[in-house]
Amino acid sequence: MASFQAHSPGFARRKPSMQLVLIIPILLLCGLLILNILHLHTTQTQQLLLGASNAEVTPALATRRLSAEAWAGYPPRDVAAGSGEVLKLLSATERSELEDLCGRCLFEQLKMTVGYGNGHKFFVATGDIPFMWIRDSAVQLGVLVPRIPQRPALRLLVEGAVRTQAFFIVQDPYANAYYLKWKEPSAHTKFERLIGRGGWVATRNYELDSGAYFIQMLWNLYSLPGYARTALLAEPVVFEAVNLLVDIWTIEQHHEEKSKYRYSELPREGRGPLSNYTGMSWCGYRPSDDPQQYGYNVPVNMYAQAAVERALELNAAVWHSQSFQEKATRLALTMRQGIEQFGIVEVEPGIKVYAYEVDGLGNKLVDYDDANVPSLLSIPLLGYAHYDPAIYAATRQRILSSKNPFFFEGSHLSGIGSPHTPSGMVWPLALSVQGLTASTAAERVEMLRSLLKMQCGNGLMHESVSVNDLNSCTRKWFGWANAMLVALVEGAMGIDCSGAAERQRLARILAREETDKGSTPRNGGPEDALYYETLEDTIVFDSSSLRAPEDVAFIMR
């Protein structure tokens, strides 16, 4: 081009005209004015979302709103600040046992992953069920996020799994669990097809929180210090997934009039119980995979509202879509209004609590909670900046009592269970949440001691454990529960379980090699676990199947 210009009269260099000299500074001033207007609009949007005055957005609210999640290395401040007192209340044996338990649970989810294309995509199974739930995998991945600076291979795994989540969401945003491999719909039974199985979809009972976990996971990565924040976020499929979720959540604010979602197990020809507009977004199923009694789950809407606010921040930083900003801002505001207008109820004179579910028609489910997150118990962990601490405290007191039909007490344990499991079964998930939301070190220590008792013989967390029989449990390989245990132990005790995990991994290698005398080190020295595979070498690639071992007690060896 330079040569072409040099020999073409039409492209000959000329002295800049006086008009051009005058226009350039005018254009620069216009650009600065536009940037200031956009900044003012963004600031006003943030103030409106936070409910701040016209004067300022308080730093405390902003920090609280923008924090990453407890299972991604950001425990509540009072939990982290109280770690010293927790350590004093625990015995040396308890501290050691908790660190070992945390180490076993930390990298356990690596056994549930399969990578493809040199790590471009990863599939993360929930455990003994070989499906990838968006919700479960987000928490399983969350505990790996703080380890990325020390183990770069984990970045490939986490980012690859987020790509997979985005891919699944754009395939079907109403589904919540997906297959490792695409499956021909006609190859399924009639029953399976009736519940939406086929293609990539393993379960299609719509759960609002599923997509919210995806968006919150993006924020967890964006919040990691020193992380190359925008590379993954700038990939088109990531924005397309977030944009699609906001569209679906907006449609489901008007479920009766606009939604085309139908599910064969729901009443009223698959539309679910009758509901009325509240501003909240409708969903058919709870985080436990059980059908909702009423169309609007309050803690789930809190979590989704917080996800939309984070998506707005990501849009301002990465995507720069004006249309997204406008519709997401409306969605966040109306969801918050719905929570505040319909989600708070007076159960006794002068006592207000958060309802678990409402329908916008006057019906509500109160004094009720489920172990699965989002839950009422987990409200401080949901990133929802607008909850009322006094109302939460009253809610927490009631759901951790016999007023809640799924709060169980027995000879060994007490805590919240779920209609998803038999009566008298407490979920370790709920105890981890109770510890992370406890206001005292004593309650956190109580939860830690209970969790030590809930290993059910294989050194891991499970779906649920009987309050009267510690050998009776469900789902012995449950990645979500393992990850939440890590979040509580590291947050409450102020430790990093990576060292314990590595010590145990090396010990298992030595134990394995001691049984195989087929070869010895050529240097004539003793066996050394450092001769053998690294943690990263245990990550599976390009496998056609993913199966949980029949007995996972092997990790104790």
Disulfide bonds with the S-S distance in Angstrom:
Cys102-Cys497 2.06
Cys456-Cys473 2.23
